[in-house]
Amino acid sequence: MPEFHIERFLELSGAVQFDDLDLDLCRKIGITDAEERILRYMGDTETHTVLYMRDLLAGHSAADEEIITFLSVWVYEELHHGRALAKLLAAAGRAGTPDHYTQVTRGASFRETIDAVLGHLAASLTPRFIAVHMAWGAINELTAAAAYQAVERRTGNPVLSKLLNRIMRQERKHFSFYYQQAHKRLEGEPRTQALVSFALRNMWRVVGTGVSGEENLAFIAAVHFGDEEGRRPLREAEQKIQGLPGLEWFDLLSKAVAKLAEDYTRAHPEEVAKARSELGRWSSDTRSLEAILRDDDEAPQNEPGFIPEASSASVTANQPASLA
């Protein structure tokens, strides 16, 4: 497992590039109703990352300098993902209300609060709980990347596609940190592995559910991940997580999304059919999630982005360096 170089990560960090996007072209082409709803959900999740950081800083995590350093950059970049999506929606004539952030925050689910309290308690009791946060974070970053990939591949707006690709490239850096932190804390630690497995099986939910609402998440699941082909990136994400010691069993993501998609489609068949027709056919880009995350011609040669092989702890020759 290659080392994650936090100093290199800091050098390459920053708000996602937005100012060079052709907003006039974005406005002319427009954003569909389905895309607006999906991007609003993603943006809400991104701008409320600070609420998740509150949980990540609980207990023993706050004493780890590398984790604190990473989280400081992570929350900044995630915030700007949400702001960039909001600005693009506004440029396309679909601006949110002035108090949108406040309304979303007030609407956070009660379960989100309960989970936070339980998580804080567990994190204070044992340093092993850091591994739970790190594995959880790796899953969330891959899930977000898969969602961005799904929209990018089906949108008819090239400006949106370009922005989503840039966001995905930053998500891969975040995933690299979480994955490698989780791996080193799980390797050779059966009790930590058992704790992480228990937490994921009993507490984990798809990212954004508590903030942006399960109904909106179910809509995304039905539109973009409603069949086996659509869920392929989710299975690829699971294969990555299965590379973590003790998590060879992990298959919660695709099952949870499939259930959400099935239930929502059954309840709203016409709405789902309309949204799918607006988004059009899959593009000719059939690369895997991993391949798309690696594809980064504009980035510096040593930009972080290591996507670990599910069955190997080494980096292959064609993989980008992991902040080396």
C-alpha positions as CSV (number, residue, x, y, z in Angstrom):
1,M,0.0,0.0,0.0
2,P,1.7,3.3,-1.1
3,E,1.9,6.1,1.4
4,F,-0.5,9.0,1.2
5,H,1.6,12.2,1.1
6,I,-0.4,14.9,2.8
7,E,1.9,17.7,1.9
8,R,1.5,16.9,-1.8
9,F,-2.2,16.8,-1.3
10,L,-2.2,20.2,0.2
11,E,-0.1,21.6,-2.7
12,L,-2.7,20.4,-5.2
13,S,-5.8,21.3,-3.2
14,G,-8.2,24.1,-4.0
15,A,-11.7,25.0,-5.1
16,V,-12.9,23.2,-8.2
17,Q,-12.2,25.3,-11.3
18,F,-15.3,27.1,-12.4
19,D,-14.5,30.6,-13.9
20,D,-13.4,29.3,-17.3
21,L,-16.7,27.4,-18.0
22,D,-18.9,28.7,-20.9
23,L,-22.0,29.7,-18.9
24,D,-23.6,31.3,-22.0
25,L,-23.4,27.9,-23.7
26,C,-24.8,26.3,-20.5
27,R,-27.7,28.7,-20.5
28,K,-28.5,28.1,-24.2
29,I,-28.5,24.3,-23.9
30,G,-30.2,24.3,-20.5
31,I,-30.7,21.8,-17.7
32,T,-33.6,19.3,-17.6
33,D,-36.0,19.1,-14.7
34,A,-34.5,15.7,-13.7
35,E,-31.0,17.1,-13.8
36,E,-32.0,20.1,-11.7
37,R,-33.4,17.8,-9.0
38,I,-30.4,15.5,-9.1
39,L,-27.9,18.3,-9.0
40,R,-29.7,20.0,-6.2
41,Y,-29.5,16.8,-4.1
42,M,-25.8,16.5,-4.8
43,G,-25.2,20.1,-4.1
44,D,-27.0,20.0,-0.8
45,T,-25.0,17.0,0.2
46,E,-21.7,18.7,-0.7
47,T,-22.4,22.0,1.0
48,H,-23.5,20.2,4.2
49,T,-20.2,18.2,4.4
50,V,-19.3,20.3,7.4
51,L,-22.0,18.4,9.3
52,Y,-20.3,15.2,8.5
53,M,-17.0,16.6,9.6
54,R,-18.5,17.3,13.0
55,D,-18.9,13.6,13.4
56,L,-15.5,12.8,11.9
57,L,-13.8,15.1,14.5
58,A,-15.3,13.2,17.4
59,G,-13.2,11.4,19.9
60,H,-9.7,10.2,19.0
61,S,-9.8,11.5,15.4
62,A,-9.3,15.0,16.7
63,A,-5.8,14.0,18.0
64,D,-4.6,12.7,14.6
65,E,-2.8,15.6,12.8
66,E,-2.9,14.0,9.4
67,I,-6.7,13.4,9.6
68,I,-7.3,17.0,10.9
69,T,-5.1,18.4,8.0
70,F,-7.0,16.3,5.4
71,L,-10.4,17.2,6.7
72,S,-9.7,20.9,6.7
73,V,-9.0,20.6,2.9
74,W,-11.8,18.1,2.3
75,V,-14.6,20.2,3.7
76,Y,-13.3,23.2,1.7
77,E,-13.3,21.4,-1.6
78,E,-16.6,19.7,-0.9
79,L,-18.2,23.0,0.0
80,H,-17.0,24.4,-3.4
81,H,-18.4,21.4,-5.2
82,G,-21.8,22.4,-3.9
83,R,-21.3,26.1,-4.6
84,A,-20.2,25.3,-8.2
85,L,-23.3,23.2,-8.8
86,A,-25.5,26.0,-7.4
87,K,-23.8,28.6,-9.6
88,L,-24.2,26.4,-12.7
89,L,-27.9,25.8,-12.0
90,A,-28.3,29.6,-11.5
91,A,-26.6,30.2,-14.8
92,A,-29.0,27.8,-16.5
93,G,-31.9,29.8,-15.1
94,R,-32.6,27.4,-12.2
95,A,-31.4,29.3,-9.2
96,G,-32.3,28.1,-5.7
97,T,-34.1,30.2,-3.1
98,P,-32.0,32.6,-0.9
99,D,-32.7,30.5,2.2
100,H,-32.2,27.1,0.6
101,Y,-29.2,26.1,2.7
102,T,-31.1,27.0,6.0
103,Q,-34.2,25.1,4.9
104,V,-32.2,22.0,4.0
105,T,-30.3,22.1,7.3
106,R,-33.5,22.4,9.3
107,G,-34.9,19.4,7.4
108,A,-32.1,17.1,8.3
109,S,-33.6,13.8,9.6
110,F,-33.9,13.0,13.3
111,R,-32.1,9.7,12.6
112,E,-29.1,11.8,11.5
113,T,-29.0,13.4,14.9
114,I,-29.3,10.0,16.7
115,D,-26.6,8.5,14.5
116,A,-24.3,11.4,15.3
117,V,-24.8,11.1,19.1
118,L,-24.1,7.3,19.0
119,G,-21.1,7.9,16.7
120,H,-19.6,10.5,19.0
121,L,-20.0,8.2,22.0
122,A,-18.4,5.2,20.2
123,A,-15.6,7.4,18.8
124,S,-14.8,8.6,22.3
125,L,-14.6,5.1,23.8
126,T,-12.0,3.6,21.4
127,P,-9.5,4.8,18.8
128,R,-10.6,1.8,16.7
129,F,-13.6,3.7,15.7
130,I,-11.5,5.9,13.5
131,A,-11.4,3.0,11.1
132,V,-15.2,3.1,10.9
133,H,-15.1,6.7,9.8
134,M,-12.4,6.1,7.3
135,A,-14.1,3.1,5.7
136,W,-17.4,5.0,5.7
137,G,-15.7,7.9,4.0
138,A,-14.2,5.8,1.3
139,I,-17.7,4.3,0.5
140,N,-19.2,7.8,0.4
141,E,-16.6,9.2,-1.9
142,L,-17.0,6.3,-4.4
143,T,-20.8,6.6,-4.2
144,A,-20.5,10.3,-5.0
145,A,-18.2,9.6,-7.9
146,A,-20.6,7.0,-9.3
147,A,-23.5,9.4,-9.2
148,Y,-21.5,12.2,-10.9
149,Q,-20.4,9.7,-13.5
150,A,-24.0,8.7,-14.2
151,V,-25.1,12.3,-14.8
152,E,-22.0,13.1,-16.8
153,R,-22.5,10.3,-19.2
154,R,-26.1,11.1,-19.9
155,T,-26.4,14.9,-19.9
156,G,-26.7,16.8,-23.1
157,N,-25.0,19.8,-21.6
158,P,-21.2,19.7,-22.2
159,V,-20.6,22.5,-19.7
160,L,-22.2,20.5,-16.9
161,S,-20.3,17.4,-18.1
162,K,-17.0,19.3,-17.8
163,L,-17.8,20.5,-14.3
164,L,-18.8,17.1,-13.1
165,N,-15.6,15.6,-14.5
166,R,-13.6,18.1,-12.5
167,I,-15.5,17.3,-9.3
168,M,-15.0,13.6,-9.8
169,R,-11.3,14.2,-10.0
170,Q,-11.3,15.8,-6.6
171,E,-13.5,13.1,-5.2
172,R,-10.9,10.5,-6.2
173,K,-8.2,12.3,-4.1
174,H,-10.6,12.2,-1.1
175,F,-11.3,8.5,-1.7
176,S,-7.5,7.8,-1.8
177,F,-7.0,9.2,1.7
178,Y,-10.0,7.5,3.3
179,Y,-9.2,4.1,1.7
180,Q,-5.5,4.1,2.7
181,Q,-6.3,5.3,6.3
182,A,-8.9,2.5,6.6
183,H,-6.6,-0.1,5.2
184,K,-3.7,0.6,7.6
185,R,-6.1,0.6,10.5
186,L,-7.9,-2.6,9.5
187,E,-4.9,-4.7,8.4
188,G,-4.0,-7.3,11.0
189,E,-6.6,-6.1,13.4
190,P,-9.5,-8.6,13.7
191,R,-11.3,-6.6,16.4
192,T,-11.2,-3.4,14.4
193,Q,-12.5,-5.4,11.4
194,A,-15.4,-6.7,13.5
195,L,-16.2,-3.2,14.7
196,V,-16.2,-1.7,11.2
197,S,-18.3,-4.5,9.9
198,F,-20.8,-4.2,12.7
199,A,-21.1,-0.4,12.2
200,L,-21.6,-0.7,8.5
201,R,-24.2,-3.4,8.7
202,N,-26.2,-1.6,11.4
203,M,-25.6,2.1,10.9
204,W,-24.5,2.8,7.3
205,R,-26.9,4.5,4.8
206,V,-26.3,5.9,1.3
207,V,-24.6,9.3,1.5
208,G,-26.9,12.3,1.7
209,T,-30.0,10.5,2.9
210,G,-30.2,12.4,6.2
211,V,-29.6,15.9,4.7
212,S,-31.2,15.8,1.2
213,G,-34.0,13.4,1.9
214,E,-34.6,9.7,1.0
215,E,-37.2,10.5,-1.6
216,N,-34.8,12.6,-3.6
217,L,-32.2,9.8,-3.3
218,A,-34.7,7.3,-4.4
219,F,-35.5,9.4,-7.5
220,I,-31.8,9.4,-8.4
221,A,-31.6,5.7,-7.9
222,A,-34.6,5.0,-10.1
223,V,-33.5,7.3,-12.9
224,H,-29.8,6.4,-13.0
225,F,-29.4,3.1,-11.2
226,G,-32.7,1.4,-12.0
227,D,-31.2,-1.6,-13.8
228,E,-28.2,-3.9,-13.7
229,E,-26.3,-1.9,-16.2
230,G,-26.9,1.3,-14.4
231,R,-25.7,-0.2,-11.1
232,R,-22.4,-1.4,-12.6
233,P,-20.4,1.5,-11.2
234,L,-21.9,0.7,-7.8
235,R,-20.7,-2.9,-8.0
236,E,-17.3,-1.6,-9.1
237,A,-17.2,0.6,-6.0
238,E,-18.1,-2.3,-3.8
239,Q,-15.3,-4.3,-5.3
240,K,-12.9,-1.5,-4.2
241,I,-14.2,-1.6,-0.7
242,Q,-14.0,-5.4,-0.6
243,G,-10.2,-4.8,-0.9
244,L,-10.2,-3.5,2.7
245,P,-9.2,-6.2,5.3
246,G,-12.3,-7.7,6.8
247,L,-14.7,-6.1,4.3
248,E,-14.7,-8.8,1.7
249,W,-18.4,-9.2,2.3
250,F,-19.4,-5.6,1.5
251,D,-22.3,-5.4,-0.9
252,L,-24.6,-3.0,0.9
253,L,-24.4,-0.2,-1.7
254,S,-25.9,-1.9,-4.7
255,K,-28.5,-3.6,-2.7
256,A,-29.7,-0.4,-0.9
257,V,-29.8,1.5,-4.2
258,A,-31.6,-1.3,-6.0
259,K,-34.3,-1.3,-3.3
260,L,-34.7,2.4,-3.4
261,A,-35.0,2.3,-7.3
262,E,-37.5,-0.5,-7.3
263,D,-39.7,1.1,-4.7
264,Y,-39.7,4.5,-6.3
265,T,-40.3,3.2,-9.8
266,R,-43.3,1.2,-8.5
267,A,-44.8,4.2,-6.8
268,H,-44.0,6.8,-9.6
269,P,-43.6,4.9,-12.9
270,E,-44.6,7.8,-15.1
271,E,-42.3,10.3,-13.4
272,V,-39.4,7.9,-13.7
273,A,-40.1,7.2,-17.4
274,K,-40.2,10.9,-18.2
275,A,-37.0,11.6,-16.3
276,R,-35.2,8.8,-18.1
277,S,-36.4,10.0,-21.5
278,E,-35.1,13.5,-20.7
279,L,-31.7,12.2,-19.8
280,G,-31.5,10.3,-23.0
281,R,-29.4,7.2,-23.8
282,W,-26.1,6.2,-22.3
283,S,-23.2,7.8,-24.1
284,S,-20.7,5.7,-26.0
285,D,-18.3,6.1,-23.1
286,T,-18.4,2.7,-21.5
287,R,-15.3,2.9,-19.4
288,S,-15.5,1.7,-15.9
289,L,-15.7,4.0,-12.9
290,E,-12.1,3.3,-12.1
291,A,-10.9,4.1,-15.7
292,I,-12.8,7.4,-15.7
293,L,-11.4,8.4,-12.4
294,R,-7.9,7.7,-13.7
295,D,-8.4,9.6,-16.9
296,D,-7.0,13.1,-16.2
297,D,-5.0,14.6,-18.9
298,E,-5.2,18.1,-17.6
299,A,-3.9,17.3,-14.1
300,P,-0.3,17.6,-12.9
301,Q,1.7,14.4,-13.5
302,N,1.8,13.5,-9.8
303,E,-1.8,14.5,-9.0
304,P,-3.2,12.2,-6.3
305,G,-5.8,9.7,-7.4
306,F,-4.6,6.2,-6.5
307,I,-7.5,3.8,-7.0
308,P,-6.4,0.6,-5.2
309,E,-6.9,-2.8,-6.8
310,A,-9.5,-4.8,-4.9
311,S,-7.2,-7.8,-4.6
312,S,-3.8,-6.1,-4.3
313,A,-2.0,-3.7,-2.1
314,S,0.4,-2.6,-4.8
315,V,0.1,0.1,-7.5
316,T,0.3,-1.1,-11.0
317,A,2.4,0.6,-13.6
318,N,-0.4,2.4,-15.3
319,Q,-1.9,3.8,-12.1
320,P,-1.2,7.5,-11.2
321,A,1.1,8.0,-8.3
322,S,-0.5,8.4,-4.9
323,L,0.9,11.7,-3.8
324,A,4.4,10.3,-4.2
